[in-house]
Amino acid sequence: VTVLARLLNEQPAPPSSVQPNLPPDSPIEKICLKMLAKNKSDRYGSMTEVLADVIPLFGQAPVPVAPPKPSLFNAISKFFKRPPAIPGLMKTR
């Protein structure tokens, strides 16, 4: 219960206290703390706002994003649409 109470009531530790190579008040620390803010109005309102702060950290190059994983439905559908490995297996006697 004390862990839950701490999560609800205490501010998170700044990333620089956990990662000594990260300078305090760095842009990354500010972004992390804004994402973890307790008060909803202090957090980012959308991913567009997050990207507006994150993209300048990488210059103007786009941030690489992993392609979305296909859903289970799409994977099963793709499996059944493929041709059989051995056509003779599909024949019935």
Phi and psi in degrees as GROMACS dihedral restraints (atoms count N, CA, C in turn):
[ dihedral_restraints ]
;  ai    aj    ak    al  type     phi  dphi    fc
    3     4     5     6     1   -65.5    20    10
    4     5     6     7     1   -33.4    20    10
    6     7     8     9     1   -64.7    20    10
    7     8     9    10     1   -44.6    20    10
    9    10    11    12     1   -62.3    20    10
   10    11    12    13     1   -42.5    20    10
   12    13    14    15     1   -62.0    20    10
   13    14    15    16     1   -40.0    20    10
   15    16    17    18     1   -65.5    20    10
   16    17    18    19     1   -41.8    20    10
   18    19    20    21     1   -61.8    20    10
   19    20    21    22     1   -37.7    20    10
   21    22    23    24     1   -78.8    20    10
   22    23    24    25     1   -31.1    20    10
   24    25    26    27     1  -111.2    20    10
   25    26    27    28     1   -27.2    20    10
   27    28    29    30     1   -99.9    20    10
   28    29    30    31     1   146.5    20    10
   30    31    32    33     1   -71.5    20    10
   31    32    33    34     1   144.7    20    10
   33    34    35    36     1   -68.1    20    10
   34    35    36    37     1   155.1    20    10
   36    37    38    39     1   -67.8    20    10
   37    38    39    40     1   140.3    20    10
   39    40    41    42     1   -63.6    20    10
   40    41    42    43     1   144.7    20    10
   42    43    44    45     1   -55.8    20    10
   43    44    45    46     1   -30.9    20    10
   45    46    47    48     1   -67.1    20    10
   46    47    48    49     1   -21.1    20    10
   48    49    50    51     1   -78.2    20    10
   49    50    51    52     1   -20.8    20    10
   51    52    53    54     1   -97.5    20    10
   52    53    54    55     1   -35.9    20    10
   54    55    56    57     1  -114.6    20    10
   55    56    57    58     1    98.0    20    10
   57    58    59    60     1   -63.5    20    10
   58    59    60    61     1   -21.8    20    10
   60    61    62    63     1   -75.2    20    10
   61    62    63    64     1   -11.5    20    10
   63    64    65    66     1   -91.1    20    10
   64    65    66    67     1   118.6    20    10
   66    67    68    69     1   -69.4    20    10
   67    68    69    70     1   143.6    20    10
   69    70    71    72     1   -61.0    20    10
   70    71    72    73     1   150.1    20    10
   72    73    74    75     1    62.6    20    10
   73    74    75    76     1    21.4    20    10
   75    76    77    78     1   -74.2    20    10
   76    77    78    79     1   158.5    20    10
   78    79    80    81     1   -57.8    20    10
   79    80    81    82     1   -37.4    20    10
   81    82    83    84     1   -64.5    20    10
   82    83    84    85     1   -41.8    20    10
   84    85    86    87     1   -63.9    20    10
   85    86    87    88     1   -42.2    20    10
   87    88    89    90     1   -62.4    20    10
   88    89    90    91     1   -41.6    20    10
   90    91    92    93     1   -64.2    20    10
   91    92    93    94     1   -45.9    20    10
   93    94    95    96     1   -60.9    20    10
   94    95    96    97     1   -45.9    20    10
   96    97    98    99     1   -66.0    20    10
   97    98    99   100     1   -34.6    20    10
   99   100   101   102     1   -67.7    20    10
  100   101   102   103     1   -36.8    20    10
  102   103   104   105     1   -67.6    20    10
  103   104   105   106     1   -31.9    20    10
  105   106   107   108     1   -95.6    20    10
  106   107   108   109     1     5.6    20    10
  108   109   110   111     1   -57.4    20    10
  109   110   111   112     1   141.5    20    10
  111   112   113   114     1   -70.8    20    10
  112   113   114   115     1   -40.6    20    10
  114   115   116   117     1   -82.5    20    10
  115   116   117   118     1   124.1    20    10
  117   118   119   120     1   -57.0    20    10
  118   119   120   121     1   -35.8    20    10
  120   121   122   123     1   -70.5    20    10
  121   122   123   124     1   -16.0    20    10
  123   124   125   126     1   -88.7    20    10
  124   125   126   127     1   -11.9    20    10
  126   127   128   129     1   -89.3    20    10
  127   128   129   130     1   169.9    20    10
  129   130   131   132     1   -64.5    20    10
  130   131   132   133     1   144.3    20    10
  132   133   134   135     1   -88.9    20    10
  133   134   135   136     1   -20.1    20    10
  135   136   137   138     1  -159.0    20    10
  136   137   138   139     1   166.9    20    10
  138   139   140   141     1   -66.9    20    10
  139   140   141   142     1   -27.5    20    10
  141   142   143   144     1   -61.1    20    10
  142   143   144   145     1   -40.7    20    10
  144   145   146   147     1   -66.7    20    10
  145   146   147   148     1   -39.7    20    10
  147   148   149   150     1   -62.6    20    10
  148   149   150   151     1   -49.0    20    10
  150   151   152   153     1   -61.6    20    10
  151   152   153   154     1   -33.8    20    10
  153   154   155   156     1   -61.3    20    10
  154   155   156   157     1   -31.0    20    10
  156   157   158   159     1   -89.5    20    10
  157   158   159   160     1   -29.8    20    10
  159   160   161   162     1   -83.2    20    10
  160   161   162   163     1   -43.1    20    10
  162   163   164   165     1   -56.4    20    10
  163   164   165   166     1   -41.9    20    10
  165   166   167   168     1   -61.1    20    10
  166   167   168   169     1   -24.0    20    10
  168   169   170   171     1   -67.4    20    10
  169   170   171   172     1   -24.8    20    10
  171   172   173   174     1  -103.5    20    10
  172   173   174   175     1    16.0    20    10
  174   175   176   177     1    75.8    20    10
  175   176   177   178     1  -149.8    20    10
  177   178   179   180     1   -98.9    20    10
  178   179   180   181     1     4.0    20    10
  180   181   182   183     1   -70.4    20    10
  181   182   183   184     1   141.4    20    10
  183   184   185   186     1   -65.5    20    10
  184   185   186   187     1   147.4    20    10
  186   187   188   189     1   -78.3    20    10
  187   188   189   190     1   125.0    20    10
  189   190   191   192     1   -66.7    20    10
  190   191   192   193     1   133.3    20    10
  192   193   194   195     1  -124.8    20    10
  193   194   195   196     1   133.7    20    10
  195   196   197   198     1   -67.2    20    10
  196   197   198   199     1   140.7    20    10
  198   199   200   201     1   -64.3    20    10
  199   200   201   202     1   149.0    20    10
  201   202   203   204     1   -64.3    20    10
  202   203   204   205     1   143.9    20    10
  204   205   206   207     1   -77.2    20    10
  205   206   207   208     1   141.4    20    10
  207   208   209   210     1   -67.1    20    10
  208   209   210   211     1   149.1    20    10
  210   211   212   213     1   -72.2    20    10
  211   212   213   214     1   163.7    20    10
  213   214   215   216     1   -59.7    20    10
  214   215   216   217     1   -40.3    20    10
  216   217   218   219     1   -60.0    20    10
  217   218   219   220     1   -45.3    20    10
  219   220   221   222     1   -64.8    20    10
  220   221   222   223     1   -39.4    20    10
  222   223   224   225     1   -64.5    20    10
  223   224   225   226     1   -43.4    20    10
  225   226   227   228     1   -67.3    20    10
  226   227   228   229     1   -42.4    20    10
  228   229   230   231     1   -61.2    20    10
  229   230   231   232     1   -43.4    20    10
  231   232   233   234     1   -64.3    20    10
  232   233   234   235     1   -39.2    20    10
  234   235   236   237     1   -60.1    20    10
  235   236   237   238     1   -45.7    20    10
  237   238   239   240     1   -78.2    20    10
  238   239   240   241     1   -17.3    20    10
  240   241   242   243     1   -84.2    20    10
  241   242   243   244     1   -18.0    20    10
  243   244   245   246     1   -70.9    20    10
  244   245   246   247     1   154.2    20    10
  246   247   248   249     1   -70.7    20    10
  247   248   249   250     1   151.4    20    10
  249   250   251   252     1   -64.9    20    10
  250   251   252   253     1   149.4    20    10
  252   253   254   255     1   -64.4    20    10
  253   254   255   256     1   -43.0    20    10
  255   256   257   258     1  -126.5    20    10
  256   257   258   259     1   109.9    20    10
  258   259   260   261     1   -55.4    20    10
  259   260   261   262     1   -31.5    20    10
  261   262   263   264     1   -63.4    20    10
  262   263   264   265     1   -23.1    20    10
  264   265   266   267     1   -69.2    20    10
  265   266   267   268     1   -21.6    20    10
  267   268   269   270     1   -85.8    20    10
  268   269   270   271     1   -14.8    20    10
  270   271   272   273     1   -78.5    20    10
  271   272   273   274     1   143.3    20    10
  273   274   275   276     1  -109.8    20    10
  274   275   276   277     1   153.8    20    10
